[in-house]
Amino acid sequence: MEKTIVVYFSHSGMNYAKGKIVRLEKGNTKAAAEKIAKMIGAPLAELKEAEEYPDGYRECVGRSRKELQENARPALKGTADVSGYENIILGYPNWCGTMPMPVWTFLESADFSGKKIYPFCTNEGSGTGRSVQDLQKLCPHAQIGEALSVCGSDVESSDALLKSWLQRNGF
């Protein structure tokens, strides 16, 4: 059994950063996930929604809020087989105070019994929100490691933060 995989959900296009709306060619969570995977030599898997989120910031927020309110489980077109891994480093942005609903779809589609999940959450000041509590409810038979909150607009300069978190979690 392989030891660790980095699984992430990210959104490029219009995003909120340092008080304004900016265009990101690469989502912050993807950038952080790539750094983490490189640091520990782990494979990388992206979760992709079947119906792409709108590029516009307000439209994307509106759809994500509606999905959360409806407790939706959006279909995925890109997912990850975690059956052969002990550790899952799981990255996602903070959307509406928790994980985006496609991450919920992923978490409910696999068996995480006996696995360790290490969450990291990109955001612009809202931290991990209630995502860790939601993760514990969705994966009650998994061990949840220390969560990391990463300021999305600071991802490019986050190497020391990421390395420290990885070391504290035994990577």
C-alpha positions, 0 to 999 in steps of 0.5 A: 500500500502506498503511503500518501496521496495529495487530493485537492479541489481548486477553482481558477478564474475570478477569486477574492484576494486581499479585498478585491476580485482578481483573476487567477490562472491557477487556483490557490488550492491547486498551487498549494497542493502542487507544492505539498506533493513536490515537497513530499514526493507524493502523487497528486489528484485533482477533483473536478466537478462535472458541471464547471463552476462559473468563472465570475466570482459572484456567480460562483459564490451564488452557485456554491451557496445554493449547493450548500443550502440544498445539501447537493452532491455535485457530480465529479468528472475527475476524482481520486482512487484512495483505496491504496493509500494510508494518508490523504492530504486533502486540499480545498478552498473555504466556500461558505464556511466549509468545503465545496460540495464536490469535496463532500461528493468525493468524501462520500464516494470512498471508504476512508476507514482506518485512513488518516486525512490531513486537511488544508484549506485556502481562504482569505481570512476565514480559516477552515470554517467548520470544514474540519467538523464536517470532515469528521462527520463525513468520515467518522472512521478516519483519523483527522490530522491537524488542519492547516489554514493557508491564506490563498493570496499568500500561497506563493510565499507559503513554503515555510508554512507548508513544510512546518505543517507537513513536519508536525504531521510526520511527513 
